[in-house]
Amino acid sequence: MKILYVTKSEKKVREFKDVLKKHVDAIVNVDSLFDLEYDVISNTPTRDLEANVKKLVSLVWKKEKANYDYVIADGYGLFSDYAPNILGVDSDSWWPGTQRDKNEALVNLFFGVKDREIYYKSVFVGCDKNGKNIISTGYLYGYLAKKVRERNGEGYDGVFMTKEGKPLSYYSQEEINEMSARFAAIEQLVSKMG
């Protein structure tokens, strides 16, 4: 099986391969945009994470469908009903500066807000040789902390409190992976691939 993962992140490819090894007995070759040495720009993104990922997969699938059994892509974001137009698909770019700056700004944005529920959402879309999409979605629900607590993890893990009341950044990387929205979506996608 040959798969093209529409990413330039070696870490994402490594994580995807690790999940594949657990579920697929056949030899699988996973290429990325880094291997093909070209960029894909998906313009006019929407507030709909799944629609954005479908569009990205479609753009690449049209060029590469003859070369791969599956073309896959993913998208993710941190979401909140309190700030739906700030976070979500724009959670990486809604505030300038470092990730610490973004974490501090998010805590300040929620100052005095009682409903502090937030969640990570990860969407994977795979397109097979016939153009059929396979869609998988993973979630991790929690609450926004009242202050930043960085230790492990990345992104908003320093302000993401799990349902157990512990900052996500206080878990080991292995524990974070086991509960992550991204890994849940990858596992779901791999189980749907023939």
C-alpha distance (Angstrom), angle and dihedral (degrees) to the residues before:
residue distance angle dihedral
M1 . . .
K2 3.82 . .
I3 3.79 120.6 .
L4 3.78 130.3 -175.8
Y5 3.80 112.4 -154.7
V6 3.79 109.3 -159.6
T7 3.80 97.3 -135.7
K8 3.78 139.9 95.5
S9 3.81 92.2 -149.2
E10 3.79 112.5 110.4
K11 3.82 88.6 -166.4
K12 3.82 91.6 58.3
V13 3.82 91.4 48.3
R14 3.81 90.8 49.3
E15 3.82 91.5 50.0
F16 3.80 91.3 48.3
K17 3.82 91.7 49.6
D18 3.82 90.8 49.8
V19 3.81 91.0 55.9
L20 3.83 91.5 44.7
K21 3.82 91.0 54.5
K22 3.80 90.1 57.2
H23 3.81 94.6 51.7
V24 3.80 110.2 26.1
D25 3.80 123.7 63.6
A26 3.81 95.4 -171.5
I27 3.79 123.3 85.4
V28 3.77 109.9 -93.7
N29 3.79 125.7 -164.5
V30 3.81 112.9 -155.5
D31 3.79 118.4 -167.0
S32 3.78 126.5 -178.0
L33 3.79 136.3 -162.3
F34 3.79 86.4 -94.5
D35 3.82 88.4 63.2
L36 3.81 92.6 48.3
E37 3.80 94.0 43.3
Y38 3.77 99.1 -137.0
D39 3.76 137.2 107.9
V40 3.77 129.1 -130.1
I41 3.76 118.5 -152.1
S42 3.78 115.4 -164.7
N43 3.78 104.8 -164.1
T44 3.80 128.5 -161.9
P45 3.80 97.3 34.9
T46 3.78 115.7 -166.3
R47 3.80 133.4 -148.2
D48 3.84 86.6 -103.2
L49 3.80 109.4 94.5
E50 3.81 95.2 -164.1
A51 3.82 93.0 49.0
N52 3.81 90.5 51.8
V53 3.80 92.8 51.4
K54 3.82 92.5 46.0
K55 3.79 90.0 52.5
L56 3.80 92.1 49.8
V57 3.82 92.7 49.1
S58 3.80 90.9 47.7
L59 3.81 92.6 52.9
V60 3.79 92.9 52.6
W61 3.81 95.6 37.7
K62 3.83 90.4 59.2
K63 3.82 89.3 58.7
E64 3.82 99.5 36.9
K65 3.82 108.2 29.8
A66 3.80 93.0 109.1
N67 3.80 92.0 53.6
Y68 3.82 102.7 46.9
D69 3.79 140.5 46.8
Y70 3.81 89.3 -145.1
V71 3.77 136.2 14.8
I72 3.81 110.8 -160.4
A73 3.79 136.0 -176.9
D74 3.76 136.6 171.7
G75 3.76 141.9 -155.0
Y76 3.77 133.1 -170.1
G77 3.74 143.0 179.2
L78 3.76 147.3 166.2
F79 3.79 110.8 -105.6
S80 3.79 137.1 -165.5
D81 3.78 132.2 173.5
Y82 3.81 87.2 -141.9
A83 3.83 93.8 60.1
P84 3.83 106.2 21.8
N85 3.80 94.8 150.8
I86 3.79 94.7 48.0
L87 3.77 104.2 43.8
G88 3.81 127.0 29.6
V89 3.79 114.4 73.5
D90 3.82 88.9 2.4
S91 3.81 96.3 51.4
D92 3.82 91.0 114.4
S93 3.80 95.3 49.6
W94 3.81 108.7 29.1
W95 3.82 93.5 99.0
P96 3.83 129.2 35.0
G97 3.75 123.9 -124.5
T98 3.77 135.3 37.5
Q99 3.78 126.0 -20.2
R100 3.81 87.9 -102.8
D101 3.85 88.1 56.5
K102 3.81 90.0 51.4
N103 3.80 91.9 48.5
E104 3.82 91.7 50.3
A105 3.82 91.4 46.5
L106 3.81 90.9 50.6
V107 3.81 92.2 50.9
N108 3.83 88.8 49.6
L109 3.82 91.6 47.5
F110 3.81 89.8 56.8
F111 3.81 94.6 45.2
G112 3.80 107.9 138.8
V113 3.82 93.7 5.6
K114 3.81 112.9 131.8
D115 3.82 97.9 -165.4
R116 3.80 99.4 68.5
E117 3.81 97.9 162.4
I118 3.80 114.0 142.3
Y119 3.78 133.5 165.0
Y120 3.76 141.9 -166.5
K121 3.78 114.2 -128.9
S122 3.79 124.8 -167.4
V123 3.80 124.5 -173.5
F124 3.81 126.1 -168.1
V125 3.78 123.3 -171.4
G126 3.78 122.1 -169.8
C127 3.79 122.8 -171.6
D128 3.81 119.1 -160.1
K129 3.81 127.7 -149.4
N130 3.82 90.7 -86.8
G131 3.80 93.5 54.0
K132 3.81 95.4 -106.0
N133 3.81 114.3 146.4
I134 3.78 124.3 -136.5
I135 3.79 112.1 -162.7
S136 3.78 128.1 -165.2
T137 3.77 130.5 177.4
G138 3.79 132.1 -166.7
Y139 3.79 129.7 -169.2
L140 3.78 137.3 -167.8
Y141 3.80 114.5 -168.9
G142 3.78 126.5 -158.4
Y143 3.79 145.3 121.3
L144 3.78 135.2 -83.0
A145 3.80 111.5 -106.4
K146 3.79 120.8 -128.4
K147 3.80 91.3 -126.5
V148 3.80 137.6 20.4
R149 3.81 115.8 -92.8
E150 3.79 109.5 -178.0
R151 3.77 122.9 -175.9
N152 3.84 115.2 118.8
G153 3.77 131.3 -1.1
E154 3.77 127.8 47.4
G155 3.76 141.1 -111.0
Y156 3.79 111.8 21.9
D157 3.81 95.7 -12.6
G158 3.83 89.1 111.4
V159 3.82 91.5 63.5
F160 3.82 99.3 31.3
M161 3.81 111.2 101.7
T162 3.80 114.9 -163.1
K163 3.80 121.4 -135.7
E164 3.82 85.8 -97.9
G165 3.83 89.1 63.8
K166 3.80 95.9 -111.2
P167 3.83 124.9 122.9
L168 3.79 110.7 -108.9
S169 3.80 88.4 -130.2
Y170 3.83 89.2 64.3
Y171 3.81 92.0 65.4
S172 3.81 122.5 86.5
Q173 3.81 117.2 -102.8
E174 3.81 89.2 -107.4
E175 3.82 91.1 53.5
I176 3.80 91.3 46.9
N177 3.81 89.8 51.8
E178 3.81 92.4 50.4
M179 3.81 93.3 55.2
S180 3.81 99.5 32.2
A181 3.79 123.1 122.1
R182 3.80 88.6 -134.4
F183 3.80 95.3 57.1
A184 3.81 91.0 45.1
A185 3.81 89.7 53.7
I186 3.82 92.8 46.5
E187 3.82 92.1 50.1
Q188 3.81 90.4 49.1
L189 3.83 92.2 48.4
V190 3.81 93.8 48.3
S191 3.82 91.0 49.6
K192 3.83 89.5 55.0
M193 3.81 95.6 48.3
G194 3.80 112.2 96.6
